[in-house]
């Protein structure tokens, strides 16, 4: 357990919306993810980066939130980028579900900020 640290944090960095996920993110431990992604899609930034580098596990709830956010971002003319490096538990979900190709992914937050 992470204690009082939030599993989902949303900030703005260099004019880009950055949503950072930490630890194991599931329906119970990831409150605010859907809202943060929707706010980013509706916001003024042309890009949203979801930083998954500190994420050890995501469940189907999180995957659906990301897929829905991808649709919202496309409809708003904004891009959604997932930043890694992805840990095995996260990478495996994208591989097993075949959803990895639905997203632009980078190996680092820095590359996601400029791609």
N, C-alpha and C positions, 0 to 999 in steps of 0.2 A: 504494500500500500504506500502511496506517495505522501500521505498525510494531507496537509491543507493545500498543497499545490494543485492548481487546476489542471485537468487533463487536456483541456482545449483552451488556448489563448489566442486572441485576435489582436493584431497590432497593424500599424502602417509603417513601412520602412521604405524610404526613398520614393514615396508616393505610390507604393505597391501594397495591396492588402496581403498580409502574411498571417496564415492560420497555422499555429504550431500544435501538433498533437504529441502527447507524451505518454509513455507506458503502454498498457493494454487498454485499448479503446473499444468499448462495447456500448450497448444501449443504456446500461446502468451507469457507466463511468464516463460517458461522453456527452453529458448534457450541454446544450448550447451549440453543438456542432452544426446542426441543420440551420439554426438561426444565423450563426456566424457566416456560413457559406452563402445564405440568401442575402444577407446584408452586404457581403462583398460583391455579389453579382449585381446588386442594385446600386452600389456605391459609385464613386467617381473615378476609381482606378481602372485602367485598361487591362490589368492583370491581377489575378489572385494566385498566390503561391501557398500550397498546403505542404508544410514541412513535416515529413514523416520520418526524419532521421532518428528521432528519439522514441519511435513507436515500435514496440515489440510484437504487437498483435492488434488486428482489427477484425471485427466480426461483419456479418452480412448487413447489419444495420448501418455500420460505417460505410461499407461499400455502396449501399443504396444511396446514402447521403451524398457521397462523392459523385455517383452517376447522375443523380438529380441535379446536383450543383453544376455538373458539366453542361447539362441541357439549359439551365438558367443562364449560365455564362454565355453560351453560344447565342441564345436568343437575345441577349443584351449586347452582343458584339464585343464581348470581353473574353480573355483567355484564362484558362485554369491550368496551372502547372503543378504537378506533384514533384516534390524534391526529396531525394534520398540522401545518403544511400539507404536502400530499403533493407531492413532486417529480414531474416529468413521467414518469420511468421507472417509478415506483411507481403513479401514477394510471392510467397506460396499461394496466398488468397487470389492474387491477380492471375497467377499461372493456372490454378485449378479452375477458376471461373472463366478464363479466357477474356477477361476485361482489361487487361493491361494495354491493349491497343486502343482503347477508348480514350486514353489520357496521354497528354504530353508529359513525359517524365525526364527528370535530370538526376545526375549523381550528387548534386549538392545544392544547397540553398543559394549560394553565390551564382551558379550557372542558371538556376531557375529565375533569378532576378533580372537576368540580361538576355534570356533566350527569346 
